[in-house]
Amino acid sequence: MAFELSWEAPEYEYREKSVSWYWTSIIIAAALIAFAVWQRNFLFGFFIVVAEMLFLVWGSNPPRTITFVANTEGISMRAGGSKEYRFREFESMSVNQIGDGWSEMIFVFRARFRAPFRFLVPDAELEALRAHLRTILRETPYEPTFLDSIEKLLGF
């Protein structure tokens, strides 16, 4: 049975940041830098400066739009380059409803030390994809991880 479904989606769920988000981040970084100077740990201070710059830049970048293609073998992503994941690499899948017409699919790899593969799917395409994937993978309920909670708290 041939199956192919394609869609475009943002690279990740983007959360708008307010001015207070930036100021809070800068104040926390300044406190950590002051602590590093007090401890005379200048390498840690340098690390905080670099990390804060990356935090501010990455936090303000909107996500790229990626083209996804799911077929009988796996899922491929195309954005600048191409990356393909075979369904046999995955142990299970979950769906997280995030709203605004989007859902997040989470695939857990068979390899224990790999982070789950996550991507967004428009709700209009979700049921067709989900029905196909249920014939290949087992679906488990979505349970947010500690890292998911931290990302949401930080606004990432």
Secondary structure in CASP SS format (residue, H / E / C, confidence):
PFRMAT SS
TARGET T0000
AUTHOR 0000-0000-0000
METHOD secondary structure of the structure
MODEL  1
M C 1.00
A C 1.00
F C 1.00
E E 1.00
L E 1.00
S E 1.00
W E 1.00
E E 1.00
A E 1.00
P E 1.00
E C 1.00
Y C 1.00
E C 1.00
Y C 1.00
R C 1.00
E C 1.00
K C 1.00
S C 1.00
V H 1.00
S H 1.00
W H 1.00
Y H 1.00
W H 1.00
T H 1.00
S H 1.00
I H 1.00
I H 1.00
I H 1.00
A H 1.00
A H 1.00
A H 1.00
L H 1.00
I H 1.00
A H 1.00
F H 1.00
A H 1.00
V H 1.00
W H 1.00
Q C 1.00
R C 1.00
N C 1.00
F H 1.00
L H 1.00
F H 1.00
G H 1.00
F H 1.00
F H 1.00
I H 1.00
V H 1.00
V H 1.00
A H 1.00
E H 1.00
M H 1.00
L H 1.00
F H 1.00
L H 1.00
V H 1.00
W H 1.00
G H 1.00
S H 1.00
N C 1.00
P C 1.00
P C 1.00
R C 1.00
T E 1.00
I E 1.00
T E 1.00
F E 1.00
V E 1.00
A E 1.00
N E 1.00
T C 1.00
E C 1.00
G E 1.00
I E 1.00
S E 1.00
M E 1.00
R E 1.00
A C 1.00
G C 1.00
G C 1.00
S E 1.00
K E 1.00
E E 1.00
Y E 1.00
R E 1.00
F H 1.00
R H 1.00
E H 1.00
F E 1.00
E E 1.00
S E 1.00
M E 1.00
S E 1.00
V E 1.00
N E 1.00
Q E 1.00
I E 1.00
G E 1.00
D C 1.00
G C 1.00
W E 1.00
S E 1.00
E E 1.00
M E 1.00
I E 1.00
F E 1.00
V E 1.00
F E 1.00
R C 1.00
A C 1.00
R C 1.00
F C 1.00
R C 1.00
A C 1.00
P C 1.00
F E 1.00
R E 1.00
F E 1.00
L E 1.00
V E 1.00
P E 1.00
D H 1.00
A H 1.00
E H 1.00
L H 1.00
E H 1.00
A H 1.00
L H 1.00
R H 1.00
A H 1.00
H H 1.00
L H 1.00
R H 1.00
T C 1.00
I C 1.00
L C 1.00
R E 1.00
E E 1.00
T C 1.00
P C 1.00
Y C 1.00
E C 1.00
P C 1.00
T C 1.00
F H 1.00
L H 1.00
D H 1.00
S H 1.00
I H 1.00
E H 1.00
K H 1.00
L H 1.00
L H 1.00
G C 1.00
F C 1.00
END
